[in-house]
Amino acid sequence: MIPNLNAVMKRLVLGEGWLAKRMKAMRFHLIALPGRVIRHARQLVLRVGAAGDAAARLIAARKAIRGLALGPAG
């Protein structure tokens, strides 16, 4: 069986607590967060509202994705 991208994302990036959650939960907790894209000093900055631990969850997911992109250390 070939898993879809949603299943891979939940398993490798979001962790064990997200395995049983549906795409609707991901949409409400991660994708549909209120935020604003700001251009500052020739950089794009995403400002996310302080709704619970959503910002920390996004940062952790981004670090996990970056770790996957870099491959195994060594």
Secondary structure, 3 states (H helix, E strand, C coil): CCCCHHHHHHHHHHCHHHCCCCHHHHHHHHHCCCEEEEEECCEEEEEECCCCCHHHHHHHHHHHHHHHHHCCCC
